């Protein structure tokens, strides 16, 4: 093979790389709050396994739920990823976050904010028939190709059905008012509902689609996302989702069941998708 052919080969390879575009791994993961009373599943015993899972699967952006500040700080330090968000309590520090971690070598943060899932979203509050304060943290990001996108990360209430339905309506309204440039949006989190619930239906009847149904490859992994730390019981309920709107191609979808010594790093499995942006 002469020099000209070698040169031509690398040009074609480069063109193909550009044509295929950059892909990223995005995930939602309820990491379970640090429950000091659950002696079988203490954070200090499972944190390294949870962090290793994130690293092994090369996650570029992770929307987490239930994390407390010291948990988030530990993940951030080990991944070398910054995170955005505040807790659901009035001081923004105590209690659970819906934090988003991101690879700052790949993404630049443009803006971020947190609002409550309630009729008064700008102040710490409990909405409708919810048992607890619930929040959404979002960020506007830009990749190295200049592609901008939003990620909205939520944790719906586990008790109030009206709260879940109204939260879906509020989220869609907020996205419409915030995303004025109509850039691609990823909506992810622990929705605490299955796909026959009205709160789910409100979302998929909008511009958003369940990434599992869009995956170009056969969905991988478990049937359900909630394991309850139970090794013997087969998880069958999907309550954690990643939704996408226009401009996003879902290349792969998986519910990841990584474990250690017949134990799981959290009582939920992470849901990970590989995506590319049509604009790239």
N, C-alpha and C positions, 0 to 999 in steps of 0.2 A: 504494500500500500504506500503510494508516494505521499509527499508532503501536502500536495493540493487536496488529495482525497481525505486525508486526515483532517485538514482544516475545514473542508466541506462537511465532514461528519459532525464536527463539534458545532458548526453553525446550525445545522439541522437539529441537533440535540438541544441547543439553546432555544431555538424557535419553538420546539415542542414543549419545552418547560414553560415558556411564556404563555403558550396557547392553553396549556392545561391549567395554569393559574396556581396561586398559592392556596393550600388548604390548611385548616386549623382544627384542633381538637377542643371542643367546648363541652363542659359537663355541669350538671347540677348534682349536688351531694348534700343531703342532710347528715351532718357529721355527729349528731346527738350531743346535747349539752353535757357539760361535765357534771354528772350526777354522782356525788360523793357517797350516796347511799347504795348505789348499784355496785357492790363489791366485786361482782363477777366481770364487770365491764368498765373498769375505771379508765379514765382518760389517759393516765400515765402508762397504762399497759397496752393501750391500743393506738396511741397517737403515732408512734413510729411506723406502724403498719399502714395506717391511713395515709400518711405522708408518702411512704414508699409506693403505694398504689398510684397516687397522683403523679409521682415522678416516672414510674415505669411506663404508664400509658401516655406520657408526654402531653399532659393536659396543658393547653395554652391559656385557658380562661375557665374559672370554676366559680359557679354560683353556689354558695353554701347556705345552709339554714341551721339554726339553733346554736351556732358557735358563740361562745363567750369570749371576751376580749383576750384572756390569757391563752385560750385555745387558738384563736386567730393569729396572735402574735407568734406562737410557736410554729404554726404552719408557714407564716410569712418568712420567718427567719430561715427555715429549712429549705423552702422552695426558692427563696430569694425573689419572691413575688410580692409587690405591694398589694394592699387591698383597700377597697372603698366601702363605706357604710357606717352606720351608727346603730346602737341598740334600740330596741322598741320602747324603752323606758324614757321618761322625760329628760334625764340627764345625758342620754345618748351613749352611756358607757356601761352601766350595769345591765345585766340580763342578756338576752339573746339578740344576735345580729342576723341579718340576711346579707352577709358580706360577699363581695365579688373579688376574687383574686385574679390577677392578670400578669402575663409575661411582658414586662416593660421593655424587653429587647425586641419584641414584635409589635407591641401596641403602645400608642400614646394616649393618655387620658385627656380628653377635652373638657369634660364636665361630669359631675356626679351629684346625686342628691338622694334623699330618703323621704318617703311620705308614708303616712299611716293608712291602712285599709279601713276607712271609716268615713262618715259624712263630713268630718272635719280633718282632712288629710294632712294639713299643715301643722297640726299640733298633736302631741302624744295623746292618743285616745283609743278607746275600744269601740268597734263598730257593730251596729245592729244587734244580733243575738250572739255575738262572739263571746267566748269564755275569756279570751286574753287579748291584749294589744297585738296587732299584726301589722307588718310593714312590707314595703317594697323598696329595695335599693336599686338604683339604675345608674348606668354610666354610658357616656358617649365616647367611643374610641375611634382611633384611626390607625390603620396598619401602614407598613412601609411603602405600599403602593399608592397611598393616598385614599384608600377605601375607608369611608366612615361607616360606623354602625352603632346601634344601641343594644345594650343588654339590660333587660328588666328582670330582677330576681325577687321572687316572692315566697311567702310561707302563709298559706291560708289557715283559717281556724279549723280546729279538729272537732268542734261541737256544732257551731251555728251554721245551718244550711242557708238561711237568708244572708248571713254574712258572706258566705262563699259566693253566692250568686251576685250579690251587690259588689263584691270585690272584683269579680270578673268584669262587670260593667264599668267600674271605676278605673280599672287598669286600662281598658280599651280607650276610655275617654282621655286618660292621662297621656297615653302614648300618642294619641292623635294631636293633643295640644302641645306636647313637648317635641315631637318629631316633625317639625315644620318643613324640613327639607325632604321628607319622604325617603329617608335612607333605610337600609335593611335593619330589621329588628329581630332579636332573639328574646323570647319570653320563656323563662325557666323557673323551676322551683318545686317545692313540695305543696301540691294543691289540695292534698287531703281528700280527694275525690277520685272515683273511677270514671271511666269514659262514658258511662250511662247517666252521669249526673248533669243536671242543668248548668252548673257552674262550668263544666267542661264544654258543654254544647254551646254556650254563649261565646266562648273563645273560638271554637272551630267553625262557627257560622259567620265569623268575621273574616278578615284577611289572613288570619293565622291558621296554620295547619300543623298537625302533630307530626313531628319529625320522623317518628317511627313509620308512618304511612308514606313518607316521601323518600325513604332511604333507597339509594340505587343498589345497595347490596342487601342481602337478606338480614333482617335484624338478628342480632347476636345476643346470647346470654339467657338469663332467667326469664320466667314468665311474668313475675311480679317484681316490684321494687322495694317492698317493705318486708323485712325478714324478722323483725322483732328480736334479733340476736339468737333466734332459734335455729340450731343446726339441723334438727330432725324434721321440722315442719317445712313443707314446700311452699315458698312464697308465691302467691297467685294474684295479688292485688297490685296493679300499677296505680300509684298515686303521685309519682314524681314524673314531670314532663319537661320536654324542651319543644317549644313551638317556634316556628319561623314564618316570616312573611315573604313578600316578593324579593327577588334579587339574591336569594340564598339557595344553593344546591346542597342537599344532604347526601353525602357520599356513603357514609356508614352510620349505623346506630347500634348501640350496645348497652345492655344492663350488665354491669361488671360485678362478678361474684367473688373477687379475690378474697382469700381467707388465710388464717394462720392457726394451725393446730386445732382445727374444727371450730374456730371462732371467727366472727366477722368484725371488721374495724368499726362498724356503726350498725344501728338497727335498720338503716336503709342501705340499699345498693346505689352507687352512683349511676346516673344515666349519662353516657358520653356519645356525642356525635362528631363526625368529621364533616366539615363544611367548606365550601368555597363560595366566593362572591361572584356573581355574574359580571360585575364591573371590573374584576381583576383580569 
